[in-house]
Amino acid sequence: MSNRKWNIGIIVLFIIFACLLLSFLFSTMRIRGLLQPILSDSVSPGSSLHVVLISQELDNPYWRSIEQGAREASREYGMQLEYVGPFRINPNEQIKLLEKAIAAKADAVLLQGINDPRYRALIDKAVGIGIPVITVDTDEPDTRRLTYVGTDNLEAGKLMGELVAKAAGNGGSIAVLLGNELAPNQQLRLSGFRSVIQRHPNLSIVDVRSSNISRLQAAGVAEDILINSPKVRFMVGFSALDGIGALEASERVRPQELNIFAFDDLDETIEGIREGKIESTIIQQPYEIGFDAVSQLNDYLNGKTLPKQHFTAATVLDRSKISTGSEDNNR
């Protein structure tokens, strides 16, 4: 009798164990199914080419557009894209992320130039050990990077100069806001702008200030300029937050006497143009920058010689284009 009870007990335990095992297997399969869409976009050991994109600021809309383009091209070419960056603009963090990518033996790196000798040395180190590097948005021309993909910032500055010169008519004083006065792309835009304005004796640049890529600082700097330089008729912003910062300042200080020219296509910038408060803005193509950077990398891996620079388009958006519904939606 005792043996029979023992056998029954073993059978019951076996059934319980089998049920638990089946439950565990079903749960594992369900979790795997839920995670599959995420895993398909992440880097896994033994997967195809591992490409690291190091952004200037992780959740910046402009950089998210670059990521979207790069991710789409990565899927097309069978690569795995890893998107990283500091939560707030921090060049030292970008340097650390490049060091990490090199240590992890990434197959390729896409990054923004930051004009730092430590960064340039790391780019050369990466290329020297067989990790291709492509710069996006801002170049590092004095390195071994393969190519630069992004806006021709010198020409964008010239384009801005032509817009202001055309609007100026009888001339006037101009103030300029830069996102970061040390950033090479900002300096190139300013240089191109100056080269056009210098051809017009009736125009003069009376002030150049940095907003430190902050809307609050852009508004504060613009307000200070308007108070202390009451003859300024034109204000130009060369980074995305400068135009709307200048608009805030003008509405507080001088709403009817300032012509604002902006850069990039934030929703508030477009709304300012629609309302006639901002004259126009120069729009970059961040999605194309990301897509083309990965495409250039694919060309290189297939034995093609890359150009030193691969420029993407920069276009002008003004009220006439918004009113006809032809504004650019690539943001």
C-alpha positions as CSV (number, residue, x, y, z in Angstrom):
1,M,0.0,0.0,0.0
2,S,2.8,2.4,0.9
3,N,4.5,1.7,-2.4
4,R,1.3,2.5,-4.3
5,K,1.0,5.8,-2.4
6,W,4.7,6.6,-3.2
7,N,4.1,5.9,-6.9
8,I,1.0,8.1,-7.0
9,G,3.0,10.9,-5.3
10,I,5.8,10.6,-7.8
11,I,3.3,10.7,-10.7
12,V,1.6,13.8,-9.2
13,L,4.9,15.6,-8.7
14,F,5.9,14.7,-12.3
15,I,2.6,16.2,-13.6
16,I,3.1,19.4,-11.6
17,F,6.7,19.6,-12.8
18,A,5.6,19.1,-16.4
19,C,2.9,21.8,-16.1
20,L,5.4,24.2,-14.7
21,L,7.9,23.4,-17.5
22,L,5.3,24.0,-20.2
23,S,4.2,27.2,-18.6
24,F,7.8,28.4,-18.5
25,L,8.3,27.5,-22.2
26,F,5.1,29.3,-23.2
27,S,6.1,32.4,-21.2
28,T,9.6,32.4,-22.8
29,M,8.1,32.1,-26.3
30,R,5.7,34.9,-25.6
31,I,8.4,37.2,-24.2
32,R,10.6,36.5,-27.2
33,G,7.8,37.4,-29.5
34,L,7.2,40.7,-27.7
35,L,10.9,41.5,-27.8
36,Q,11.6,40.5,-31.4
37,P,10.7,43.9,-32.9
38,I,13.1,45.6,-30.5
39,L,15.9,43.0,-31.0
40,S,15.6,43.4,-34.7
41,D,16.8,47.0,-34.5
42,S,19.5,46.4,-31.9
43,V,23.0,45.1,-32.2
44,S,23.6,41.4,-31.3
45,P,26.7,39.3,-31.3
46,G,27.3,37.6,-34.6
47,S,25.0,40.0,-36.5
48,S,25.8,41.9,-39.6
49,L,27.9,45.1,-39.7
50,H,27.8,47.0,-36.5
51,V,27.6,50.8,-37.2
52,V,27.6,53.3,-34.3
53,L,26.1,56.7,-34.8
54,I,27.2,59.2,-32.2
55,S,24.9,62.2,-32.0
56,Q,25.4,65.6,-30.5
57,E,22.3,65.3,-28.3
58,L,20.3,62.1,-28.0
59,D,16.7,63.3,-28.2
60,N,17.3,66.4,-30.3
61,P,14.7,66.4,-33.1
62,Y,17.3,67.2,-35.8
63,W,19.5,64.3,-34.6
64,R,16.5,61.9,-34.4
65,S,15.9,62.7,-38.0
66,I,19.5,61.8,-38.9
67,E,19.0,58.6,-36.9
68,Q,15.8,57.7,-38.9
69,G,17.6,58.2,-42.2
70,A,20.6,56.2,-41.0
71,R,18.4,53.4,-39.7
72,E,16.4,53.1,-42.9
73,A,19.6,52.9,-45.0
74,S,21.0,50.4,-42.5
75,R,18.0,48.1,-43.0
76,E,18.4,48.5,-46.8
77,Y,22.1,47.5,-46.7
78,G,21.8,44.8,-44.1
79,M,23.6,46.7,-41.3
80,Q,22.9,47.0,-37.6
81,L,22.7,50.6,-36.4
82,E,23.5,51.6,-32.8
83,Y,22.4,55.2,-32.0
84,V,24.0,56.8,-29.0
85,G,24.7,60.3,-27.7
86,P,24.7,62.6,-24.6
87,F,21.4,63.5,-23.1
88,R,22.5,67.1,-23.1
89,I,25.1,68.6,-25.4
90,N,28.4,67.5,-23.9
91,P,31.5,67.2,-26.2
92,N,33.4,65.3,-23.4
93,E,30.6,62.7,-23.5
94,Q,30.9,62.4,-27.3
95,I,34.6,61.7,-26.8
96,K,33.9,59.0,-24.3
97,L,31.3,57.4,-26.6
98,L,33.9,57.3,-29.4
99,E,36.4,55.7,-27.1
100,K,33.7,53.1,-26.2
101,A,32.9,52.4,-29.8
102,I,36.6,51.8,-30.5
103,A,37.0,49.6,-27.5
104,A,33.9,47.6,-28.6
105,K,35.5,47.1,-32.0
106,A,32.6,48.7,-33.9
107,D,32.7,48.0,-37.6
108,A,32.1,51.6,-38.5
109,V,31.4,55.0,-36.8
110,L,29.3,58.0,-37.9
111,L,29.9,61.1,-35.8
112,Q,29.7,64.9,-35.6
113,G,32.9,66.8,-35.7
114,I,33.5,68.8,-32.5
115,N,36.8,70.5,-33.2
116,D,38.7,68.9,-30.3
117,P,42.3,67.6,-30.7
118,R,41.5,64.5,-28.5
119,Y,38.5,63.7,-30.7
120,R,40.6,64.1,-33.9
121,A,43.2,61.7,-32.4
122,L,40.6,59.1,-31.7
123,I,39.2,59.4,-35.2
124,D,42.7,58.7,-36.6
125,K,43.1,55.9,-34.1
126,A,39.8,54.3,-35.2
127,V,40.7,54.5,-38.9
128,G,44.2,53.2,-38.2
129,I,42.9,50.0,-36.7
130,G,40.4,49.5,-39.5
131,I,37.2,51.2,-38.2
132,P,35.9,53.5,-41.0
133,V,34.7,56.9,-39.7
134,I,32.4,59.3,-41.5
135,T,31.6,62.7,-40.2
136,V,28.0,64.1,-40.4
137,D,26.5,67.5,-39.8
138,T,30.0,69.0,-38.8
139,D,33.2,68.0,-40.5
140,E,36.6,67.1,-39.0
141,P,38.6,67.7,-42.2
142,D,42.1,67.4,-40.6
143,T,41.6,63.7,-39.8
144,R,41.6,60.4,-41.6
145,R,37.8,60.3,-41.8
146,L,36.5,58.9,-45.0
147,T,34.2,61.6,-46.0
148,Y,31.8,64.3,-44.7
149,V,28.1,64.1,-45.2
150,G,25.9,67.1,-44.5
151,T,25.1,70.7,-45.4
152,D,27.7,72.8,-47.2
153,N,27.8,75.3,-44.4
154,L,29.8,77.9,-46.2
155,E,27.3,78.0,-49.0
156,A,24.4,78.0,-46.5
157,G,25.9,81.2,-45.0
158,K,26.2,82.8,-48.4
159,L,22.6,81.9,-49.1
160,M,21.6,83.6,-45.8
161,G,23.6,86.7,-46.9
162,E,21.7,86.9,-50.2
163,L,18.4,86.6,-48.4
164,V,19.3,89.5,-46.0
165,A,20.8,91.6,-48.8
166,K,17.7,91.2,-50.9
167,A,15.4,92.1,-48.1
168,A,17.5,95.1,-46.9
169,G,16.8,97.4,-49.8
170,N,18.3,100.6,-48.5
171,G,20.5,98.8,-46.1
172,G,20.8,98.6,-42.3
173,S,22.5,97.1,-39.3
174,I,22.6,93.3,-38.7
175,A,23.1,91.2,-35.6
176,V,24.0,87.5,-35.8
177,L,23.4,84.7,-33.3
178,L,25.5,81.6,-33.4
179,G,24.5,78.4,-31.7
180,N,28.1,77.8,-30.6
181,E,30.9,80.2,-31.5
182,L,33.5,77.5,-31.5
183,A,31.6,75.0,-33.7
184,P,33.2,74.7,-37.2
185,N,29.8,74.6,-38.9
186,Q,28.7,77.8,-37.3
187,Q,31.9,79.6,-38.2
188,L,31.6,78.4,-41.8
189,R,28.1,79.8,-41.9
190,L,29.2,83.1,-40.5
191,S,32.2,83.3,-42.9
192,G,29.9,82.7,-45.9
193,F,27.5,85.3,-44.6
194,R,30.2,87.9,-44.1
195,S,31.5,87.3,-47.6
196,V,28.1,88.4,-49.1
197,I,27.4,91.2,-46.7
198,Q,30.8,92.8,-47.3
199,R,29.8,93.3,-51.0
200,H,27.0,95.6,-49.8
201,P,28.4,98.9,-48.4
202,N,24.9,99.8,-47.1
203,L,24.9,96.8,-44.8
204,S,26.9,96.2,-41.7
205,I,27.2,93.5,-39.1
206,V,27.3,95.3,-35.7
207,D,27.2,92.3,-33.3
208,V,27.8,88.6,-33.2
209,R,26.8,86.6,-30.1
210,S,26.5,83.0,-29.0
211,S,23.3,81.4,-27.8
212,N,25.0,78.2,-26.6
213,I,22.3,76.3,-28.4
214,S,19.7,77.4,-25.8
215,R,16.4,79.1,-26.6
216,L,16.5,80.9,-23.3
217,Q,20.0,82.3,-23.9
218,A,19.1,83.1,-27.5
219,A,16.2,85.2,-26.3
220,G,18.3,86.9,-23.6
221,V,21.1,87.7,-25.9
222,A,18.8,89.0,-28.6
223,E,17.0,91.2,-26.1
224,D,20.2,92.7,-24.9
225,I,21.2,93.5,-28.5
226,L,17.9,95.2,-29.3
227,I,18.1,97.3,-26.1
228,N,21.7,98.4,-26.6
229,S,21.7,98.6,-30.4
230,P,18.4,100.2,-31.3
231,K,19.4,100.6,-35.0
232,V,19.6,96.9,-35.6
233,R,17.0,96.1,-38.4
234,F,18.0,92.5,-39.1
235,M,18.7,89.6,-36.9
236,V,20.1,86.3,-38.2
237,G,20.2,83.0,-36.3
238,F,22.5,80.2,-37.5
239,S,21.2,77.4,-35.3
240,A,17.7,76.0,-34.8
241,L,16.8,77.8,-31.6
242,D,18.2,81.2,-32.5
243,G,15.3,82.3,-34.7
244,I,12.5,81.6,-32.1
245,G,14.7,83.1,-29.4
246,A,15.1,86.3,-31.4
247,L,11.3,86.3,-32.0
248,E,10.6,86.1,-28.3
249,A,13.0,89.0,-27.7
250,S,11.5,91.2,-30.4
251,E,8.0,90.7,-29.2
252,R,9.1,92.0,-25.8
253,V,11.3,94.9,-27.0
254,R,10.5,95.9,-30.6
255,P,7.7,93.9,-32.3
256,Q,7.4,96.0,-35.5
257,E,10.9,96.9,-36.5
258,L,13.0,93.7,-36.7
259,N,13.4,91.3,-39.6
260,I,14.3,87.8,-38.4
261,F,16.0,85.1,-40.5
262,A,16.2,81.7,-39.0
263,F,17.8,78.3,-39.6
264,D,16.1,74.8,-39.6
265,D,12.4,74.0,-39.5
266,L,11.2,73.7,-35.9
267,D,7.4,74.0,-35.7
268,E,7.6,77.3,-34.0
269,T,9.9,78.7,-36.6
270,I,7.4,77.7,-39.4
271,E,4.6,79.2,-37.4
272,G,6.5,82.4,-37.1
273,I,7.0,82.5,-40.8
274,R,3.3,81.7,-41.4
275,E,2.3,84.7,-39.1
276,G,4.8,87.0,-40.9
277,K,7.0,87.4,-37.8
278,I,10.0,85.6,-39.3
279,E,11.1,86.4,-42.8
280,S,12.4,83.0,-43.8
281,T,14.5,80.0,-42.7
282,I,17.1,77.8,-44.3
283,I,16.2,74.2,-44.0
284,Q,18.7,71.3,-43.9
285,Q,17.9,67.7,-44.7
286,P,18.8,65.6,-41.6
287,Y,17.0,62.5,-42.8
288,E,19.0,62.6,-46.0
289,I,22.2,63.2,-44.1
290,G,21.7,60.0,-42.1
291,F,20.6,58.0,-45.1
292,D,23.4,59.2,-47.3
293,A,26.1,58.6,-44.6
294,V,25.2,55.0,-44.4
295,S,25.0,54.8,-48.2
296,Q,28.5,56.3,-48.5
297,L,29.7,53.7,-46.0
298,N,28.2,50.9,-48.1
299,D,29.9,52.3,-51.2
300,Y,33.3,52.3,-49.4
301,L,32.8,48.7,-48.2
302,N,32.1,47.7,-51.8
303,G,35.4,49.2,-53.0
304,K,34.3,52.6,-54.3
305,T,36.3,55.8,-53.8
306,L,34.4,58.3,-51.7
307,P,34.4,62.1,-52.3
308,K,36.0,64.2,-49.7
309,Q,32.6,65.8,-49.0
310,H,29.1,64.7,-49.9
311,F,26.8,67.7,-49.5
312,T,23.1,67.5,-48.9
313,A,20.7,70.2,-50.0
314,A,19.8,73.4,-48.1
315,T,16.6,75.1,-49.2
316,V,14.8,78.3,-48.3
317,L,11.3,78.3,-46.7
318,D,9.4,81.6,-46.7
319,R,5.7,82.6,-46.3
320,S,4.9,82.2,-50.0
321,K,5.9,78.5,-49.9
322,I,4.0,77.8,-46.7
323,S,0.9,79.5,-48.1
324,T,1.0,77.2,-51.1
325,G,1.6,74.1,-48.9
326,S,5.1,73.4,-50.4
327,E,7.1,73.6,-47.2
328,D,9.7,70.9,-46.7
329,N,8.6,68.2,-44.3
330,N,12.0,66.5,-43.8
331,R,12.7,67.3,-40.2
